[in-house]
Every structure is written in C-alpha cells, then in structure tokens.
C-alpha cells in the first residue's frame, strides 16, 4: 500500500509574505525623499524668480532716483522716493514667482545714501539696511538718496506662501521664499564704455562751457549752472513728449555756423568720435549712440580723465556747422536724454576748417527743439538732464560725500548685491 506525502511549499517560500511590506515601506521612503527634493527645488526656483523680480524693481527704482527732478532746487528726498517706489512696485508686478505676479508694498522698498565706497555694504538677515558707516538711512530732506533696496516676499508671515507639491507626505503644505536686491546710482563719472554689445547713449556734440571774457551768456555755465537760461519748454515723462511751458529747468540755445559763414556766434561743435565726419556714421551716432568700434582709437572706452580731481582735457577734431542729415538725426531724438561734452576752447578759423576742440566734462542733455534758420545755420534748444547708464565709468577712489548730487548730470547705474 502506497502512502502519498502531502504537498508542501518550499521552505524558503515561508518568507515571501514579508517582501511586499518592505517594498512598500521603501517606496514610501523614496517618495517622501523625492517630495522633499521637489519641494526644495520648487522653493529655490521661486527664490531665484523673486531675486530676478527684486533686481528688476531695484534697477527701475534707481533709474527714477536719477530723474531730472534732481535739477530742481526745491526737490526733496521724499518726492524722489515716491516716484522710485512706484516704479519698483510696477516692475515687480511685471515679473512672476511660482506662477503668480510678484507683489511688493511700500514697506518692502527702502532708500539710503551711500557715504563712501559701498564694497562692504551690510544687509541684515531680514533684508533691512544696517548702518555701518558707509550706508545710512535718508533722514534729511536736503540729502537725496542714491541707493534703493527691494525685498520680495512669498512667506506665511505675509499670507502669500509658496504652495508645495505633496503636502500629504511631508505634512508641509506651504514654504517661504524671499528675494532681495539693491541698486545704486554713482555720480563719480570719468568716462563711458559700451557694455555687452550695447551702445553708449551719447552724442558727438560739445557745448561751450564758459566764455573767458564774460561777455557771452549762451554758455553752459551761465545758462545752466547759474540758471539764467530761458525756461520755455518742459518734458512729460508719462507721454515721453516735449511740452510748451516751463518745467523749472533752464534751457540753452545752441547755434551752429553757416556752412560758408564765420564761426564767431557758435556755441556748439560737432565732434569726430571715430567717424571722420562720415555722414552715415554721424547720423547713426546721433540717433543710436557710440559703438565700441567708434571708440577703437581709445581702446574701446572714452575717458576724459583718469580721476575726478584731474584737470586734463581731451582734444578732438570738431566742426562748427551741421549738415541737413545731422539736423534730421537730431530731430529724431527730441525728448531723449543723451550724453554730451563741454568744451573750454576751440581753435579759431574758417567755419569749413576742422578745429581742435578741448573737451573737459561729460554732461547729459535733452534735445527739446531743432530748427533751421534763414541764414543756413541751425538752432538746437537743449536743457540739462539726469541720465543713469551702465556704460558710465566711475572713479571709485573718490569719496562720494565730496560729490554734489544736485549738480550731477550723469550716473552709473548698477546692482550692489
């Protein structure tokens, strides 16, 4: 009689039931780790987006700190700050972080005055400015700010945190991210240089600085510095247009010579900035600015001096008359702020002869009107402007406290952190 043994599972199969829980546990741990990594990457991406928005806002606000209002005797720090704050808020709103527009309030925008070289600026962990002897809050209405700091928050404290991906696994439904940026305007200008393929917003024009005899009033010193020029026009920044009626900023009428006439009434010079007075190149410089190739003679940059204390001048070829193409080009930039030069003297001679022009200072002007005269000359009404550009070169060794911001026309615009 045969006996059949009962069938049995192999001995190792008794542990098969333990495998599934272990795999599930490992998957759960991996998913939690992946969720943490994704959330961290999401928060970091949001922080970078907030930094980008804060940088855009700081630059926009700094540009408004360098507005023509600085040229008004009665301007206050609060007026500049109000306009700069509005520009910073709008610039932030134009950017997005975590899929939503970046919203900042007036409390997120702070202003200060840099007293010296700002290479060691200190900012606290919460983004507020720390007075370390180099940077101070603006507490005097006569002291105009030159630095703006913007903080962009997406935090639980502000009620706008960043939603995370897998809150059920991490038990953290929200996260916090903050972006901080600061920008400044620096008036310690000694030259200009094209940056990253850009152009210098400059004109190949020089304006007579001062009449050594004291008899002429159509000079920069008398009409602009002494504020004795007429005030018949204004500039509306909201419509980007020239308006009739004064705006509190004096004007100067520049007069060119007739093509075949004497140059005794001239108070402007057309300069050769790498163009050899080529008509097309001059028109392009007037409408667009200076390219790096225009400055090849000066190794790609144009410096009037090595430092602010220098009394050196740079001598350039100049002509006292304007051709019709030059006048048409100037007419295209009416209302735009451009860098120009002041000249101390020009060699006398026939108007058709190239003179040697001694240029001593960079300024900024706004062309308000261009008109041809019956005698063949041209008159250009300009007023001083305040222009902030990344193409400006500064003398960092000069103490900022020694610069009168109320008489500065040209600033370097840059991020400081």
Secondary structure, DSSP 8 states (H G I E B T S, - for coil): ----------GGGGGHHHHHHHHHHHHHHHHHHHHHHHHHHHHHHHHHHHHHHHHHHHHHHHHHHTSGGGGSTT--HHHHHHHHHHHHHHHHHTSEETTEE----GGGEEEEEE-S--TT--B-TTS-B--SSSEEE---TTS---EEEEEEEE-TTTT--EE-S-HHHHS--EE-EEEEEEEEEE--EEEEE--TT--B-EEEEEEE---TTS----SHIIIIIS--S---EEEETTTTEEEES--S--EEEEE---TTS--TT--EEEE-SSSTT-HHHHHHHHHT-B-GGGGGGGTTEEES-SSTT----EEEEEES---HHHHHHHHHTTT-EEEEEEEEEE----TTS-EEEEEEEEEEEEEEEEEE-TTS-EEEEEEE--EEETTEEE-TTS-GGGS-GGG--EEEEEE--
